Amino acid sequence: MDFMLLLSFVTNVLFVTTLGWYLITNLQWYDYKLTRVILKHHKPHWHIVYFLVPFIAYYTTAGFFPIFFYFALLPATFVWYKKLDKKLVLTWRVKRFLILLVSLTLFQDVLCTLKDACEVYGVFMPIALAYIGSVMIEKFLFMAFYKEAKKKLNSINELEIVCITGSYGKTSIKNFVEQILSQKYKVHATPRSVNTLGGIIRDINESLPSDVEVYICEAGARESGDIYEITLFLEPQIAVVGKVGEAHIEYFKSLRNIIATKLEIMQSPRLKKAYIHNSVTDEPHERVTFFGDGVLNVDATLEGTTFEMKFGDESLKLHTKVLGAFQANNIEVAVQIAKTFGLSQDEIMKAVAKLKPVEHRLEKIVAGGKIILDDGYNGNIDGMRESIRLCSLHDGRKVIVTPGLVESSDELNLELIKEINAVFDIVIVTGSLNAKLFEKNITVKNKIMLSDKSKIQDVLASQTKAGDIILFANDAPNFI
């Protein structure tokens, strides 16, 4: 094999692998939905720079392509990937795709019978076949894992399943229910923000104890039918629909569609009781208990939250170190569920007092004389308003680091900007999604537009000092 032929062979393998790496990275971000990668990507110009232009160059630059690949595309892709704050996780799904892709590329001469055909399809065919093959393998494995998880659920006697959905507060409610019920029962909850059917199935197969008494799941959705699919699989006896708003509005198009999707959880064949936030619906139902109005006299400060709850003629005064007035309603529904499971008022009060804040959701950290409010996983307007209000209670300088609202509207972002202008001394805007809107409307003198999030630590070190409060609001990854 002469040098030029060897160079062409190696370049082709590396080029296809580079494109495949870019593709699978984007697929992982968007839940492996190719339509979302193509039609709903937050930075579609990346597809042009790192996929389309290289693809065209492969067929138009002939013998000069190795120069373009080694001195332009490969370095550019490396820098792009290096700057990502949400890099590719090498799951077995990703490994299977990459192994299939490289194998098809190495043996494409077996797949192509004519030299000309190899030149024409040498890049497109391995990527297309690897994607199709990967999808088929994953569907086969998914069905196998689905049946295994369903069998495991059915094998656990008297297992009570609580499923929680909504636009806001799903993870907080899940964690509060888990912590309170753990006072009396053997409880397991889906980890972190796992809320897809695939994630739930994996949690059941890998982590659900055989002696568990209560399983608490979070259910998320990007399109109609997602909650229904999870509901039919889990068949929860207890359902929760938290507050619903215009989160992910770009996928659902209207608030009505969002509400209809969340209410799919009511179709559980084993449903005994449903707790629904009064912002979702006020339609009476024999198995529905509404929440959202049962909280009184909320006192939410940087030290914790105190409030009263009404139970018919009874009243219960509760205190928690969890921050945020809105969390009172999330705790309210957790307490209602606890009463359904037979916990006494004394047990509930003690459990609420010991509640731990959910990671990255108004999590208070004191370091170097600075107060840090980590609200990185909160992306709704109500939650951000509350975090801003809490910052306004601080006597020192106030700093916010945010990309604004993601998967939301300009109108809501303008409302957020108005709140920010009224409170903060330093505003650091990350990412490009809302950069123009914030640049134009933020009136705070010390305004920093930061497209590269890797520089945040340096900026904070130079701009902040002891005595400051720093709010990280909605720490969206930089592909958004």
PANUNU-616328 format. One record per residue (C-alpha): residue in one letter; x, y, z. Coordinates in steps of 0.1 Angstrom, whole numbers, padded with zeros to 4 digits, always signed. Layout:
BEGIN
AXYZ;...
END
This chain:
BEGIN
M+0000+0000+0000;D+0016+0033-0011;F+0017+0064+0012;M-0011+0084-0005;L-0034+0054-0004;L-0026+0048+0033;L-0031+0085+0041;S-0064+0085+0023;F-0075+0054+0043;V-0065+0067+0077;T-0080+0102+0069;N-0113+0086+0059;V-0115+0066+0091;L-0106+0096+0113;F-0130+0118+0094;V-0160+0095+0098;T-0151+0090+0134;T-0150+0128+0140;L-0184+0133+0123;G-0198+0104+0143;W-0184+0118+0176;Y-0201+0151+0168;L-0234+0134+0159;I-0236+0111+0190;T-0226+0140+0213;N-0256+0160+0200;L-0279+0130+0201;Q-0270+0124+0238;W-0279+0160+0246;Y-0313+0157+0230;D-0323+0123+0244;Y-0311+0105+0212;K-0339+0120+0191;L-0325+0129+0156;T-0355+0152+0149;R-0347+0172+0179;V-0311+0175+0170;I-0320+0187+0135;L-0351+0208+0142;K-0348+0219+0179;H-0311+0225+0184;H-0303+0257+0202;K-0272+0263+0181;P-0280+0250+0146;H-0250+0269+0131;W-0228+0242+0148;H-0242+0216+0123;I-0231+0238+0094;V-0196+0243+0107;Y-0188+0209+0121;F-0209+0186+0099;L-0223+0200+0067;V-0192+0220+0055;P-0168+0191+0063;F-0192+0168+0045;I-0192+0190+0014;A-0155+0195+0015;Y-0150+0158+0015;Y-0166+0155-0020;T-0153+0188-0034;T-0116+0192-0024;A-0104+0159-0038;G-0067+0153-0030;F-0066+0184-0009;F-0091+0171+0017;P-0064+0157+0041;I-0050+0193+0043;F-0084+0206+0052;F-0091+0178+0077;Y-0058+0178+0096;F-0052+0216+0096;A-0088+0229+0099;L-0116+0205+0108;L-0098+0183+0134;P-0083+0213+0154;A-0116+0232+0152;T-0136+0202+0164;F-0111+0195+0192;V-0114+0231+0204;W-0152+0230+0202;Y-0153+0198+0222;K-0127+0211+0248;K-0149+0241+0255;L-0181+0221+0261;D-0192+0219+0298;K-0214+0189+0291;K-0192+0164+0273;L-0201+0131+0259;V-0206+0104+0285;L-0193+0071+0272;T-0223+0049+0280;W-0227+0015+0265;R-0251+0030+0240;V-0224+0055+0229;K-0197+0028+0228;R-0219+0005+0207;F-0225+0033+0182;L-0188+0042+0179;I-0177+0006+0176;L-0203+0000+0149;L-0193+0032+0131;V-0155+0024+0131;S-0161-0012+0121;L-0183-0002+0092;T-0157+0024+0081;L-0128-0001+0082;F-0147-0027+0063;Q-0166-0004+0039;D-0146-0020+0010;V-0165-0052+0018;L-0198-0033+0018;C-0191-0015-0015;T-0185-0036-0046;L-0174-0008-0069;K-0146+0016-0063;D-0167+0045-0074;A-0195+0036-0050;C-0170+0035-0022;E-0159+0070-0031;V-0195+0083-0032;Y-0208+0065-0001;G-0176+0062+0019;V-0186+0087+0045;F-0224+0088+0043;M-0230+0051+0043;P-0210+0042+0075;I-0227+0070+0095;A-0262+0062+0082;L-0258+0025+0088;A-0242+0030+0122;Y-0271+0052+0132;I-0298+0028+0119;G-0280-0002+0134;S-0276+0016+0167;V-0313+0025+0168;M-0323-0011+0161;I-0300-0025+0187;E-0312+0000+0213;K-0349-0008+0205;F-0342-0045+0210;L-0323-0039+0242;F-0350-0015+0254;M-0377-0040+0251;A-0356-0066+0269;F-0349-0042+0297;Y-0385-0030+0298;K-0398-0066+0303;E-0371-0072+0330;A-0380-0041+0349;K-0418-0048+0346;K-0412-0083+0359;K-0392-0069+0389;L-0419-0044+0398;N-0446-0071+0397;S-0424-0094+0419;I-0423-0069+0448;N-0453-0076+0470;E-0476-0046+0480;L-0452-0021+0464;E-0467+0014+0465;I-0456+0036+0436;V-0457+0074+0437;C-0452+0092+0403;I-0446+0129+0402;T-0449+0152+0371;G-0454+0189+0364;S-0434+0218+0349;Y-0418+0230+0381;G-0407+0213+0413;K-0408+0176+0403;T-0374+0168+0417;S-0380+0188+0449;I-0413+0171+0456;K-0398+0137+0449;N-0370+0144+0474;F-0393+0157+0500;V-0417+0128+0498;E-0387+0104+0499;Q-0372+0121+0530;I-0405+0122+0549;L-0417+0087+0541;S-0383+0073+0550;Q-0392+0080+0586;K-0415+0050+0585;Y-0410+0030+0553;K-0384+0015+0531;V-0383+0040+0503;H-0364+0043+0470;A-0365+0072+0446;T-0352+0077+0411;P-0318+0095+0414;R-0310+0131+0405;S-0333+0144+0378;V-0338+0110+0361;N-0373+0113+0346;T-0375+0095+0313;L-0389+0060+0307;G-0354+0047+0299;G-0339+0062+0330;I-0366+0048+0352;I-0362+0013+0337;R-0325+0014+0343;D-0330+0025+0379;I-0354-0003+0385;N-0331-0030+0370;E-0299-0017+0386;S-0309-0001+0419;L-0344-0009+0431;P-0341-0030+0463;S-0362-0062+0465;D-0375-0052+0500;V-0386-0017+0490;E-0421-0006+0502;V-0425+0027+0484;Y-0410+0036+0450;I-0410+0073+0441;C-0405+0083+0404;E-0402+0116+0386;A-0419+0118+0351;G-0408+0144+0325;A-0420+0150+0290;R-0409+0167+0258;E-0439+0157+0237;S-0475+0144+0241;G-0476+0108+0251;D-0444+0108+0272;I-0462+0108+0305;Y-0488+0083+0293;E-0459+0059+0284;I-0444+0062+0318;T-0478+0059+0335;L-0487+0027+0317;F-0453+0012+0326;L-0454+0021+0363;E-0491+0020+0370;P-0487+0043+0401;Q-0512+0042+0429;I-0503+0078+0439;A-0500+0105+0412;V-0488+0141+0416;V-0491+0170+0391;G-0471+0199+0403;K-0473+0235+0391;V-0475+0238+0353;G-0462+0267+0333;E-0445+0275+0300;A-0414+0254+0305;H-0404+0236+0272;I-0430+0258+0254;E-0411+0254+0221;Y-0419+0217+0221;F-0455+0219+0232;K-0465+0251+0215;S-0492+0260+0240;L-0499+0258+0278;R-0530+0238+0270;N-0508+0211+0254;I-0485+0211+0284;I-0514+0206+0308;A-0529+0179+0287;T-0496+0160+0286;K-0491+0163+0324;L-0526+0150+0331;E-0519+0118+0312;I-0507+0105+0345;M-0544+0103+0356;Q-0547+0073+0332;S-0529+0049+0356;P-0550+0017+0358;R-0542+0014+0395;L-0547+0050+0405;K-0559+0054+0441;K-0552+0091+0448;A-0540+0121+0428;Y-0526+0154+0441;I-0529+0182+0415;H-0517+0218+0418;N-0547+0242+0416;S-0530+0260+0387;V-0534+0229+0365;T-0572+0224+0368;D-0600+0229+0392;E-0622+0201+0378;P-0635+0180+0407;H-0627+0143+0407;E-0633+0117+0434;R-0597+0107+0435;V-0582+0141+0433;T-0569+0163+0461;F-0559+0198+0451;F-0529+0216+0466;G-0515+0251+0464;D-0539+0270+0487;G-0533+0251+0519;V-0502+0271+0529;L-0505+0303+0551;N-0482+0328+0567;V-0451+0319+0548;D-0419+0335+0561;A-0390+0327+0538;T-0356+0341+0545;L-0320+0332+0538;E-0320+0311+0570;G-0350+0289+0562;T-0388+0288+0556;T-0416+0288+0582;F-0453+0283+0573;E-0486+0270+0584;M-0507+0242+0567;K-0544+0237+0569;F-0560+0203+0572;G-0597+0209+0573;D-0602+0224+0608;E-0566+0215+0618;S-0535+0237+0614;L-0499+0226+0614;K-0469+0250+0618;L-0438+0238+0600;H-0402+0250+0598;T-0375+0238+0574;K-0340+0249+0564;V-0350+0245+0528;L-0350+0279+0511;G-0377+0295+0489;A-0413+0304+0496;F-0424+0283+0466;Q-0410+0252+0484;A-0438+0255+0510;N-0463+0242+0483;N-0439+0214+0473;I-0436+0204+0510;E-0474+0208+0513;V-0481+0180+0488;A-0453+0159+0503;V-0471+0163+0537;Q-0505+0154+0522;I-0489+0122+0508;A-0473+0114+0541;K-0507+0116+0558;T-0521+0092+0532;F-0494+0068+0542;G-0504+0071+0579;L-0476+0093+0593;S-0487+0112+0624;Q-0484+0150+0627;D-0455+0146+0651;E-0436+0124+0627;I-0443+0148+0598;M-0432+0179+0618;K-0399+0162+0628;A-0393+0150+0592;V-0400+0185+0577;A-0376+0201+0602;K-0349+0177+0590;L-0355+0182+0553;K-0323+0187+0533;P-0323+0211+0503;V-0322+0195+0469;E-0288+0198+0452;H-0285+0228+0429;R-0320+0241+0439;L-0315+0272+0461;E-0287+0253+0478;K-0269+0277+0502;I-0232+0275+0505;V-0209+0298+0525;A-0173+0300+0513;G-0146+0325+0516;G-0169+0350+0534;K-0193+0349+0504;I-0228+0335+0504;I-0235+0314+0473;L-0270+0304+0463;D-0267+0275+0439;D-0300+0275+0419;G-0284+0261+0388;Y-0312+0235+0382;N-0340+0260+0384;G-0352+0273+0350;N-0386+0287+0357;I-0397+0323+0362;D-0414+0318+0395;G-0384+0301+0411;M-0360+0327+0397;R-0382+0355+0411;E-0380+0339+0445;S-0342+0334+0444;I-0339+0371+0434;R-0362+0381+0463;L-0340+0361+0487;C-0309+0379+0474;S-0326+0413+0480;L-0327+0404+0518;H-0289+0404+0519;D-0272+0436+0531;G-0240+0433+0510;R-0234+0434+0473;K-0255+0412+0451;V-0242+0392+0421;I-0261+0370+0396;V-0247+0346+0371;T-0274+0334+0346;P-0281+0326+0310;G-0317+0338+0316;L-0347+0315+0310;V-0341+0287+0285;E-0368+0271+0264;S-0390+0300+0273;S-0403+0333+0258;D-0387+0368+0253;E-0417+0382+0273;L-0408+0361+0304;N-0371+0369+0300;L-0379+0406+0300;E-0399+0402+0332;L-0368+0385+0346;I-0345+0413+0335;K-0368+0438+0352;E-0364+0419+0385;I-0326+0417+0380;N-0322+0454+0374;A-0340+0462+0406;V-0318+0441+0429;F-0283+0433+0416;D-0250+0452+0416;I-0232+0428+0392;V-0248+0409+0364;I-0229+0381+0346;V-0248+0368+0315;T-0236+0334+0303;G-0241+0319+0268;S-0254+0334+0236;L-0291+0323+0237;N-0304+0354+0254;A-0273+0376+0251;K-0288+0402+0228;L-0319+0406+0249;F-0299+0410+0281;E-0273+0433+0265;K-0300+0456+0254;N-0322+0457+0285;I-0299+0452+0315;T-0294+0486+0331;V-0270+0475+0359;K-0237+0494+0354;N-0215+0464+0361;K-0227+0441+0333;I-0205+0413+0320;M-0214+0393+0289;L-0197+0359+0290;S-0199+0336+0260;D-0173+0312+0274;K-0184+0297+0307;S-0149+0284+0314;K-0140+0320+0324;I-0166+0323+0351;Q-0142+0314+0380;D-0117+0340+0368;V-0144+0367+0365;L-0159+0359+0399;A-0124+0360+0415;S-0118+0394+0401;Q-0153+0409+0405;T-0165+0396+0439;K-0153+0399+0475;A-0161+0387+0510;G-0196+0399+0521;D-0211+0394+0486;I-0241+0371+0478;I-0237+0353+0445;L-0267+0337+0428;F-0262+0310+0402;A-0296+0310+0384;N-0302+0283+0358;D-0268+0270+0349;A-0277+0259+0314;P-0250+0239+0295;N-0233+0259+0268;F-0248+0239+0239;I-0280+0258+0249;
END
